[in-house]
């Protein structure tokens, strides 16, 4: 697919260096130990990884003694802040002469076109034009400048003036006006002149926010046994099983193989639960009668009653009495008349020593266990300046005009951040800086750019569709272990997105990233320890369990963050957590296959080089190899030291060519630039499929063809392994007898011949000149290929 911005798509998809003006205009910026470089002793952000942006702030606090309307006898006031062509309004209060607003307005200095700031107090009129109560005028040249960590500017009372003259009128308004930057505390909650066109509920969805993922626990329900299970048909003993529900999650034990009123299972059912524990654990004992499942009893248990386990020690088990199914509130007396009740034996605990996986372990951002008591001290600080984006493509049409309302989301650990939405801009500038504590360097921060489709206007996505979801513009991942410590990386990352039509570059995201080490000794210590908490290795979950639990954890996180204000929507959370990373894709399969092939490229190159040495392609190199070989034979104690010295020298040599920038999304590695259209269409197909029958048949046949080739390779590997087994298994008595006799001869020769002599002779034979070689396969190879395998017995 062709690039959007140049004739060479591969170059356009690469990371680019940028040189933004970071920290120059900030206090103490750009000096080691000051604002420009964070010192190891200090763990607070200095807001020096972004370009400084100035704003005029107007804080409208309250008013008093406002005059009433002579007609209505009341006052419905609101404040209008006017600067040039920009107007911002507070909410209006009904029948209040002493209203309180406490609202902040922010006007970008770059777009200020007036030298006068006017603050009007007006009265809301439902029928006619709103009346003026009074005004306050400020000269922009007299506005003070404030830069944190200065204390906030104290608001003052200002007497209202008449609209057309300088005479004072009744009433006062409390205001604070200052020139500040995006580092100001009032910045996140302020009304911004850049978003003056957004009204109603859309105002809340454009503000920058910090979110925290819910605290997730694994709930382990060990179903041991049950007693006195009474079926409805008492002539047949029950064949029981237990079904458990936590929220939307449902699991059940195996059906007891024996029909008995006292079944035993001893099975673990694992759920994901989030604090605060709002769901109940609902257990039902059911009897399998033919193809039907008949409920015998039920119990509801709050999750707060269960023990929180911090290690592998077992918890105490308990018996719980079930409520017999079919007896409701009107039949309470009958329930108490029952002589026997079904009981179930459980061992339930909340696992605090595991890390609940809500993202793939390939690019995990947090490895801490759930229980805070088990957390270690942070080993570093990650600071990210989200600067801007360039060349964003139009994502929707608004009033007939193509536009994009972009915002950026970053996720690392339990902390999510969302920048403010820049309205109607293809080159949005955020210049927002965020900080995370780092507990493990081998983790990944994920940043995504999205188009805000919930501003309350008449937007229509360019891709069509009915539901208004925030559209994906692109995603960036940065692995912290690839960053040098205390260095600021300023790069422009390509935003690549796969569409059913192919790969498309949606723009570029400009970031400034710095990883500061707090303890180098702790980082070195971590490299020798497991990535996940030790309970993942002492009592591991199965692969199927991990996949299911991760899916449930992602759903819980998406639901909880979707309930925040402004919400971090489900489609955003799922994209950031790679909810569909486990789905089948022909493109991904090819990419992974060629990744494996590239792993063996070094071995292939080494084998080719050795082949050239054996065939005397370069006589000087071959002679030097002979000399080295003779030295190692004479001094075998030098072999290991020579190998490690060689690796040391390779590492030192490669240091000159080390990567200077973090890795980014690679279109070539992902096989995204030259993917077949039908394969891309298959990747975007729903599960289960929604395609026509002939398309599904064609794809199934293609998959069978690929699987057939894989099957052949696997069969060849099995054949070679079975030939090794056949050497001593006497399936071929002549071959086994020859090999056994040869082993005896070799054992005697090795016993009487010095090892150095044997190694020397073997090396000389292996390195002999081509004129002494035969082009036919070797004798051992011929013997091995003649050995039998079990392929003869395959149907």
KAFEN-V669295 format. One record per backbone hydrogen bond with DSSP energy under -0.5 kcal/mol. NH is the residue of the N-H (numbers start at 0). CO is the residue of the C=O. E is the energy in kcal/mol with one decimal. If there is no record, write none. Layout:
NH:CO:E ; NH:CO:E
This chain:
8:6:-0.8 ; 11:7:-1.9 ; 12:8:-1.5 ; 13:10:-1.3 ; 15:491:-2.0 ; 17:489:-1.9 ; 21:19:-1.5 ; 22:49:-1.0 ; 28:25:-1.9 ; 30:27:-0.8 ; 32:36:-0.7 ; 33:30:-2.5 ; 34:27:-2.2 ; 35:27:-1.0 ; 36:30:-1.2 ; 41:38:-1.2 ; 54:179:-3.0 ; 55:106:-2.9 ; 56:54:-0.7 ; 56:177:-3.1 ; 57:104:-2.4 ; 58:175:-3.2 ; 59:57:-0.7 ; 59:102:-3.2 ; 60:58:-0.8 ; 60:173:-2.3 ; 61:173:-0.7 ; 62:98:-2.3 ; 63:171:-2.3 ; 65:96:-1.8 ; 68:73:-2.9 ; 72:68:-2.7 ; 76:74:-0.6 ; 76:95:-0.6 ; 77:121:-2.3 ; 79:119:-3.0 ; 80:87:-3.3 ; 81:79:-0.6 ; 81:117:-3.4 ; 82:85:-2.5 ; 85:82:-2.0 ; 87:80:-2.5 ; 89:78:-2.3 ; 92:76:-2.1 ; 95:74:-2.6 ; 100:60:-2.5 ; 101:59:-0.5 ; 101:60:-1.5 ; 102:59:-2.3 ; 104:57:-2.5 ; 105:190:-3.6 ; 106:55:-2.2 ; 108:53:-2.5 ; 110:107:-1.2 ; 111:108:-1.3 ; 116:137:-2.7 ; 117:81:-2.6 ; 117:115:-0.5 ; 118:135:-2.8 ; 119:79:-3.2 ; 119:117:-0.5 ; 120:133:-3.0 ; 121:77:-3.0 ; 121:119:-0.6 ; 122:130:-2.8 ; 123:75:-3.2 ; 130:122:-1.3 ; 132:120:-3.1 ; 133:120:-1.6 ; 134:160:-1.7 ; 135:118:-2.2 ; 137:116:-2.9 ; 139:114:-2.6 ; 139:137:-0.5 ; 141:138:-1.8 ; 142:139:-1.1 ; 143:176:-0.5 ; 145:178:-3.0 ; 149:146:-1.7 ; 155:174:-3.1 ; 157:172:-2.5 ; 159:170:-2.2 ; 160:134:-2.7 ; 161:166:-2.9 ; 168:159:-2.7 ; 171:63:-2.2 ; 172:157:-2.3 ; 173:61:-3.4 ; 174:155:-2.7 ; 174:172:-0.6 ; 175:58:-1.5 ; 177:56:-2.0 ; 178:143:-3.2 ; 179:54:-2.9 ; 179:177:-0.6 ; 181:52:-0.7 ; 183:180:-1.6 ; 186:183:-1.4 ; 189:185:-0.8 ; 189:186:-0.8 ; 190:103:-2.9 ; 192:105:-2.3 ; 194:191:-1.3 ; 195:192:-1.4 ; 197:194:-1.6 ; 198:454:-0.6 ; 201:198:-1.3 ; 202:199:-1.5 ; 203:200:-1.0 ; 204:200:-0.7 ; 205:202:-1.1 ; 206:203:-0.6 ; 208:417:-2.1 ; 210:415:-3.3 ; 212:413:-3.1 ; 215:213:-0.6 ; 216:272:-3.2 ; 217:350:-1.0 ; 218:216:-0.5 ; 218:270:-2.7 ; 219:217:-0.6 ; 219:348:-2.6 ; 220:218:-0.6 ; 220:268:-3.0 ; 221:219:-0.7 ; 221:346:-2.5 ; 222:220:-0.9 ; 222:266:-2.6 ; 223:221:-0.8 ; 223:344:-2.4 ; 224:344:-1.0 ; 225:262:-2.2 ; 226:342:-2.6 ; 228:260:-2.4 ; 229:227:-0.8 ; 230:228:-0.6 ; 233:231:-1.0 ; 235:232:-1.5 ; 239:237:-0.5 ; 240:285:-2.1 ; 242:283:-2.9 ; 243:250:-3.5 ; 244:281:-2.3 ; 245:248:-2.3 ; 246:279:-0.6 ; 248:245:-2.2 ; 250:243:-2.3 ; 252:241:-2.5 ; 255:239:-2.8 ; 259:237:-1.2 ; 259:257:-0.9 ; 264:223:-2.7 ; 265:222:-1.0 ; 265:223:-0.8 ; 266:222:-1.9 ; 268:220:-2.5 ; 270:218:-2.5 ; 272:216:-2.8 ; 274:214:-2.3 ; 277:275:-1.4 ; 280:300:-3.3 ; 281:244:-2.7 ; 281:279:-0.8 ; 282:280:-0.6 ; 282:298:-2.8 ; 283:242:-2.7 ; 284:296:-2.1 ; 285:240:-2.8 ; 285:283:-0.6 ; 286:293:-3.5 ; 287:238:-2.5 ; 288:286:-0.8 ; 288:291:-2.2 ; 289:287:-0.6 ; 291:288:-2.3 ; 293:286:-3.0 ; 293:291:-0.5 ; 295:284:-3.3 ; 296:284:-1.4 ; 297:322:-2.2 ; 298:282:-2.2 ; 300:280:-2.6 ; 302:278:-0.8 ; 304:301:-1.2 ; 305:302:-1.4 ; 306:347:-0.6 ; 308:306:-0.7 ; 308:349:-2.3 ; 317:345:-3.1 ; 319:343:-2.7 ; 321:341:-2.9 ; 322:297:-3.3 ; 323:321:-0.6 ; 324:295:-1.9 ; 326:323:-1.3 ; 327:325:-0.8 ; 330:327:-0.9 ; 331:328:-1.0 ; 334:330:-1.4 ; 335:331:-1.6 ; 336:332:-0.9 ; 337:333:-0.6 ; 337:334:-1.1 ; 342:226:-2.0 ; 343:319:-2.6 ; 344:224:-3.4 ; 345:317:-2.9 ; 345:343:-0.6 ; 346:221:-1.8 ; 348:219:-1.8 ; 349:306:-2.9 ; 350:217:-3.4 ; 350:348:-0.6 ; 351:308:-3.2 ; 351:349:-0.7 ; 352:308:-0.5 ; 355:353:-0.6 ; 356:354:-0.7 ; 357:355:-0.6 ; 362:359:-0.9 ; 363:360:-0.8 ; 369:353:-2.2 ; 370:351:-2.7 ; 373:370:-1.4 ; 374:371:-1.5 ; 378:437:-2.5 ; 379:437:-1.3 ; 380:515:-2.5 ; 381:435:-2.9 ; 382:380:-0.5 ; 382:513:-2.8 ; 383:433:-2.5 ; 384:511:-3.7 ; 385:383:-0.7 ; 385:431:-3.0 ; 386:384:-1.1 ; 386:509:-1.6 ; 387:509:-1.1 ; 388:427:-2.3 ; 389:507:-2.4 ; 391:425:-2.5 ; 392:505:-1.6 ; 394:402:-1.5 ; 395:402:-1.9 ; 396:459:-3.0 ; 397:400:-3.1 ; 398:457:-0.6 ; 400:397:-1.5 ; 402:395:-3.0 ; 405:403:-0.6 ; 405:421:-0.9 ; 406:449:-2.2 ; 408:447:-3.1 ; 409:416:-2.3 ; 410:445:-2.9 ; 411:414:-2.1 ; 414:411:-1.5 ; 415:210:-2.8 ; 415:413:-0.5 ; 416:409:-2.6 ; 417:208:-2.8 ; 418:407:-2.7 ; 420:205:-2.2 ; 421:405:-2.4 ; 422:420:-0.6 ; 424:403:-2.0 ; 424:421:-0.5 ; 429:386:-1.9 ; 429:427:-0.5 ; 430:385:-0.8 ; 430:386:-1.6 ; 431:385:-1.8 ; 433:383:-2.3 ; 435:381:-2.7 ; 437:379:-2.8 ; 442:440:-1.1 ; 443:363:-1.9 ; 444:477:-2.5 ; 445:410:-2.1 ; 446:475:-3.0 ; 447:408:-3.1 ; 448:473:-2.6 ; 449:406:-2.8 ; 450:470:-2.2 ; 451:404:-3.6 ; 451:449:-0.5 ; 452:450:-0.6 ; 458:456:-0.6 ; 459:396:-2.0 ; 461:394:-2.1 ; 463:460:-1.4 ; 468:466:-1.1 ; 470:450:-0.8 ; 472:448:-2.8 ; 473:448:-1.2 ; 475:446:-3.2 ; 477:444:-2.3 ; 479:442:-2.5 ; 479:477:-0.5 ; 480:440:-0.7 ; 481:478:-1.6 ; 482:479:-1.9 ; 485:514:-2.7 ; 486:483:-1.1 ; 488:486:-0.6 ; 488:512:-3.0 ; 489:487:-0.6 ; 490:488:-0.6 ; 490:510:-1.6 ; 491:15:-3.1 ; 492:490:-0.6 ; 492:508:-3.3 ; 494:506:-2.8 ; 495:493:-0.9 ; 496:503:-2.4 ; 498:496:-0.5 ; 498:501:-2.5 ; 501:498:-2.1 ; 502:671:-0.6 ; 503:496:-2.1 ; 505:494:-3.1 ; 505:503:-0.7 ; 506:494:-0.6 ; 507:389:-2.1 ; 508:492:-2.9 ; 509:387:-3.1 ; 509:507:-0.5 ; 510:490:-2.4 ; 510:508:-0.6 ; 511:384:-2.0 ; 512:488:-2.4 ; 513:382:-2.4 ; 514:483:-0.5 ; 514:486:-0.6 ; 515:380:-3.1 ; 515:513:-0.6 ; 517:378:-2.5 ; 518:378:-1.3 ; 522:518:-1.5 ; 523:519:-2.3 ; 524:520:-2.1 ; 525:521:-2.1 ; 526:522:-1.4 ; 527:524:-1.1 ; 528:525:-2.0 ; 534:352:-0.6 ; 535:532:-1.8 ; 536:533:-1.6 ; 537:533:-2.3 ; 538:534:-2.1 ; 545:541:-2.4 ; 546:542:-2.2 ; 547:543:-2.3 ; 548:544:-3.0 ; 549:545:-2.5 ; 550:546:-1.9 ; 551:547:-2.1 ; 552:548:-2.6 ; 553:549:-2.5 ; 554:550:-1.9 ; 555:551:-2.1 ; 556:552:-2.5 ; 557:553:-2.5 ; 558:554:-2.3 ; 559:555:-2.6 ; 560:556:-2.6 ; 561:557:-1.6 ; 562:558:-0.6 ; 562:559:-1.1 ; 563:560:-1.1 ; 567:560:-2.1 ; 568:566:-0.9 ; 571:568:-0.6 ; 572:568:-2.3 ; 573:569:-2.7 ; 574:570:-1.5 ; 575:571:-2.3 ; 576:572:-2.1 ; 577:574:-0.7 ; 578:573:-2.0 ; 580:577:-1.5 ; 582:579:-1.3 ; 588:584:-2.2 ; 589:585:-2.3 ; 590:586:-2.4 ; 591:587:-2.8 ; 592:588:-2.2 ; 593:589:-2.5 ; 594:590:-1.6 ; 595:591:-1.9 ; 596:592:-2.2 ; 597:593:-2.1 ; 598:594:-1.2 ; 599:595:-1.0 ; 599:596:-0.7 ; 600:597:-0.9 ; 601:598:-0.5 ; 603:599:-2.6 ; 604:600:-2.6 ; 605:601:-2.4 ; 606:602:-2.6 ; 607:603:-2.3 ; 608:604:-2.4 ; 609:605:-2.5 ; 610:606:-2.2 ; 611:607:-2.4 ; 612:608:-2.1 ; 613:609:-2.7 ; 614:610:-2.0 ; 615:612:-1.2 ; 616:611:-2.5 ; 621:617:-2.2 ; 622:618:-2.5 ; 623:619:-2.4 ; 624:620:-2.2 ; 625:621:-2.1 ; 626:622:-2.4 ; 627:623:-2.6 ; 628:624:-2.5 ; 629:625:-2.5 ; 630:626:-2.2 ; 631:627:-2.3 ; 632:628:-1.9 ; 633:629:-2.2 ; 634:630:-2.4 ; 635:632:-0.5 ; 637:634:-2.1 ; 638:635:-1.7 ; 640:636:-0.5 ; 641:637:-2.4 ; 642:638:-2.2 ; 643:639:-2.5 ; 644:640:-2.3 ; 645:641:-2.3 ; 646:642:-2.1 ; 647:643:-2.3 ; 648:644:-2.4 ; 649:645:-2.2 ; 650:646:-2.5 ; 651:647:-2.4 ; 652:648:-2.5 ; 653:649:-2.7 ; 654:650:-1.0 ; 655:651:-0.6 ; 655:652:-1.0 ; 656:653:-1.0 ; 657:654:-1.2 ; 666:664:-0.7 ; 669:665:-2.0 ; 670:667:-1.1 ; 671:666:-2.4 ; 672:666:-0.9 ; 674:671:-0.6 ; 679:675:-2.0 ; 680:676:-2.4 ; 681:677:-2.2 ; 682:678:-1.7 ; 683:679:-1.4 ; 684:681:-1.1 ; 695:691:-2.2 ; 696:692:-2.4 ; 697:693:-2.0 ; 698:694:-2.3 ; 699:695:-2.4 ; 700:696:-2.3 ; 701:697:-2.0 ; 702:698:-2.4 ; 703:699:-2.2 ; 704:700:-1.9 ; 705:701:-2.2 ; 706:702:-2.8 ; 707:703:-2.1 ; 708:704:-1.6 ; 709:705:-2.1 ; 710:706:-2.8 ; 711:707:-2.0 ; 712:708:-2.1 ; 713:709:-2.6 ; 714:710:-2.4 ; 715:711:-2.3 ; 716:712:-2.1 ; 717:713:-2.3 ; 718:714:-2.2 ; 719:715:-2.1 ; 720:716:-2.0 ; 721:717:-2.4 ; 722:718:-1.7 ; 723:719:-1.5 ; 724:720:-1.6 ; 725:721:-1.9 ; 726:722:-0.7 ; 726:723:-0.8 ; 727:724:-0.7 ; 729:725:-0.6 ; 732:730:-0.6 ; 735:731:-2.8 ; 736:732:-2.4 ; 737:733:-2.5 ; 738:734:-2.4 ; 739:735:-2.7 ; 740:736:-2.4 ; 741:737:-2.3 ; 742:738:-2.4 ; 743:739:-1.8 ; 744:740:-2.1 ; 745:741:-2.8 ; 746:742:-2.5 ; 747:743:-2.1 ; 748:744:-2.5 ; 749:745:-2.9 ; 750:746:-1.6 ; 751:747:-1.8 ; 752:748:-1.8 ; 757:753:-1.8 ; 758:754:-2.7 ; 759:755:-2.4 ; 760:756:-2.6 ; 761:757:-2.7 ; 762:758:-2.4 ; 763:759:-2.3 ; 764:760:-2.5 ; 765:761:-2.3 ; 766:762:-2.2 ; 767:764:-0.9 ; 771:768:-2.1 ; 772:769:-1.9 ; 781:777:-2.3 ; 782:778:-2.6 ; 783:779:-2.5 ; 784:780:-2.2 ; 785:781:-0.9 ; 785:782:-0.5 ; 786:783:-1.3 ; 791:788:-0.9 ; 792:789:-1.3 ; 793:790:-1.2
